[in-house]
Amino acid sequence: MQDVEVPAGVDYAGDRSARPVGLLGTREFPLIAVVAAFLVAVLLGAGIGFATADRGSGSGGGNGTADAPAPQLSPVQRAAPWETQRVPGTANQLQVTAEPDPVALRLALQWTVSDEIKKAGGPATITADMVTVKGGMLYFGAVEGTSAATDEYWAIGRIEVKGMATPPADPHVWRRLGSAPWAIVAHGVGACEKIPTALLSVWKGQPAPCAA
């Protein structure tokens, strides 16, 4: 083996402070730099993720989140008049004006329409405020369930959409199960065939929105 000359006064096996500056620069400083760069990248990534996170839609008539429907779809409703003497399957004609907030009920129905328009590829600027459930064209009723959670609320009506020459076809049929959100069951030709027979009996046939 070839001998390597060690300069006088330098002890490589001794204290760290005795190592040549070149060894410190090439062996220790790069490791520190790598760790620092990694920490900076992690912090930047977290900051960018927070800044670009979806905050959800506002209250102007957009969608709820993927996991939570918009609260406007679930307006407060009055206690069922049949609660103390319910007979499952019995139909009841209800009055929109008897609800705690008739405007909120209409807004819920309008909201479902604006949501459907956007999901179908319509203008993203459509809001619930641009949808109108035509006056005199909203029928409201319910079919008693075995409990409040299974009561079925139904609404049938016709709509207009501001700024849309061809809005979704009428009539519209909506349904709400208990206190769940309102949802469109069907609209257009044949939609009224979804109305429970018990309600049609109370209304003595299909209501006006179906025939208009």
C-alpha positions in Angstrom: 0.0 0.0 0.0 1.2 3.5 -0.9 1.9 5.8 2.1 0.1 9.2 2.1 2.0 12.0 3.6 0.1 13.9 6.3 1.0 17.5 6.6 2.7 18.5 9.9 0.4 19.8 12.7 -2.8 18.2 11.4 -4.4 15.4 13.3 -7.4 13.9 11.3 -8.3 11.6 14.1 -8.4 14.4 16.7 -10.9 17.2 17.5 -13.5 18.3 14.9 -12.0 21.7 15.0 -8.8 20.4 13.6 -10.4 19.1 10.4 -9.5 21.0 7.2 -12.1 23.6 6.1 -12.6 21.8 2.8 -13.9 18.7 4.6 -16.4 20.7 6.6 -17.7 22.5 3.5 -18.2 19.4 1.4 -19.6 17.0 4.1 -21.7 19.0 6.6 -23.0 22.1 4.9 -24.8 20.3 2.0 -26.7 18.1 4.6 -27.9 21.2 6.4 -28.9 22.8 3.1 -30.9 19.8 2.1 -32.8 19.7 5.4 -33.6 23.4 5.2 -34.8 23.2 1.6 -37.1 20.3 2.5 -38.6 22.2 5.4 -39.1 25.3 3.2 -40.9 23.1 0.5 -43.2 21.6 3.1 -44.2 25.0 4.5 -44.7 26.5 1.0 -46.8 23.5 0.0 -49.1 23.9 3.0 -49.4 27.6 2.4 -50.4 27.2 -1.2 -52.9 24.5 -0.4 -54.6 26.7 2.2 -54.6 29.7 -0.2 -56.2 27.7 -3.0 -58.6 25.6 -1.0 -62.3 25.7 -2.1 -64.2 27.8 0.5 -67.6 26.6 -0.9 -70.2 28.8 -2.5 -71.8 31.8 -1.0 -75.5 32.4 -0.2 -76.5 33.8 -3.5 -78.0 30.6 -4.9 -75.2 28.2 -5.7 -74.5 24.6 -4.7 -73.8 23.2 -1.4 -70.6 21.2 -0.9 -70.3 17.7 -2.2 -71.0 16.3 1.2 -73.4 18.8 2.6 -76.4 20.2 0.7 -77.1 23.9 0.9 -79.0 24.8 4.1 -81.5 26.7 2.0 -82.8 23.4 0.7 -84.1 22.5 4.2 -86.3 25.4 5.5 -88.0 25.1 8.8 -91.4 23.6 8.5 -94.4 23.6 10.9 -95.2 20.6 13.1 -97.3 18.1 11.2 -101.0 18.6 12.1 -101.4 14.8 12.1 -98.5 14.1 14.5 -100.8 13.0 17.4 -103.1 10.9 15.2 -101.1 9.8 12.2 -102.4 7.2 9.8 -99.6 6.2 7.5 -100.5 6.6 3.8 -103.1 9.3 4.4 -102.7 12.3 2.2 -103.2 15.9 3.4 -103.5 19.1 1.4 -101.3 21.8 2.9 -101.1 25.6 2.6 -97.8 27.3 1.7 -98.9 30.3 3.7 -99.3 28.2 6.8 -95.6 27.4 6.8 -93.3 29.3 9.3 -91.6 31.0 6.3 -93.4 30.7 3.0 -90.6 32.6 1.3 -88.0 30.1 2.5 -90.1 27.3 1.1 -90.3 28.8 -2.3 -86.6 29.7 -2.1 -85.8 26.0 -1.5 -87.7 25.0 -4.6 -86.1 27.7 -6.6 -82.7 26.6 -5.4 -83.2 23.0 -6.7 -83.9 24.5 -10.1 -80.9 26.7 -10.2 -78.7 23.7 -9.1 -80.2 21.5 -11.8 -79.6 24.1 -14.5 -75.9 24.3 -13.6 -75.4 20.6 -13.3 -77.0 20.2 -16.8 -74.3 22.5 -18.2 -76.4 25.7 -18.1 -75.1 29.2 -17.2 -73.0 29.1 -14.1 -74.3 32.5 -13.2 -77.8 31.3 -12.6 -78.9 31.7 -8.9 -82.1 30.8 -7.0 -83.1 34.5 -7.0 -83.4 34.3 -10.8 -85.9 31.4 -10.6 -89.6 32.1 -9.9 -92.3 29.6 -9.0 -95.3 31.1 -10.7 -98.0 32.5 -8.6 -101.1 30.4 -8.4 -99.2 27.5 -9.7 -97.8 25.9 -6.6 -99.6 23.0 -4.9 -98.4 21.7 -1.6 -99.3 18.5 0.2 -98.1 15.6 2.3 -98.5 11.9 2.8 -98.2 10.7 6.4 -95.5 8.3 7.3 -94.9 6.1 10.3 -93.0 8.9 11.9 -92.0 12.5 11.3 -88.9 11.3 9.6 -90.9 9.3 7.0 -93.6 11.9 6.3 -93.4 12.8 2.6 -94.0 16.4 1.5 -94.8 17.1 -2.1 -94.9 20.3 -4.2 -96.0 20.7 -7.8 -95.6 23.9 -9.8 -94.4 25.8 -12.8 -91.3 28.0 -13.0 -89.7 30.9 -14.8 -86.0 31.7 -15.0 -84.8 35.2 -15.6 -82.5 35.5 -18.6 -83.3 32.0 -20.0 -85.3 31.8 -23.1 -85.7 28.0 -22.7 -85.8 27.1 -19.0 -86.2 23.5 -17.8 -89.5 22.0 -18.9 -92.6 22.2 -16.7 -94.3 21.0 -14.7 -91.9 20.5 -11.8 -92.6 18.0 -9.0 -90.6 18.3 -5.8 -90.4 16.0 -2.8 -89.0 16.2 0.8 -88.7 13.3 3.2 -89.1 14.4 6.8 -86.7 17.3 7.4 -84.4 16.2 4.6 -83.6 18.7 1.7 -86.1 19.4 -1.0 -85.3 17.7 -4.3 -86.7 17.6 -7.8 -88.4 14.3 -8.5 -89.2 15.0 -12.1 -90.1 17.8 -14.5 -91.5 18.0 -18.0 -93.8 15.6 -19.7 -94.9 12.8 -17.4 -93.6 14.4 -14.3 -97.1 14.5 -12.6 -97.2 10.7 -12.9 -94.8 10.7 -9.9 -97.4 12.3 -7.6 -98.7 9.8 -5.0 -102.2 8.5 -5.8 -103.4 9.5 -2.4 -102.6 13.1 -3.0 -104.3 13.0 -6.4 -107.4 11.8 -4.7 -107.3 14.7 -2.2 -106.8 17.1 -5.1 -109.5 15.3 -7.2 -107.2 14.7 -10.0 -104.0 16.2 -11.3 -103.5 19.8 -10.0 -103.5 22.9 -12.3 -99.7 23.0 -12.9 -99.9 19.6 -14.5 -102.5 20.7 -17.1 -101.3 24.3 -17.8 
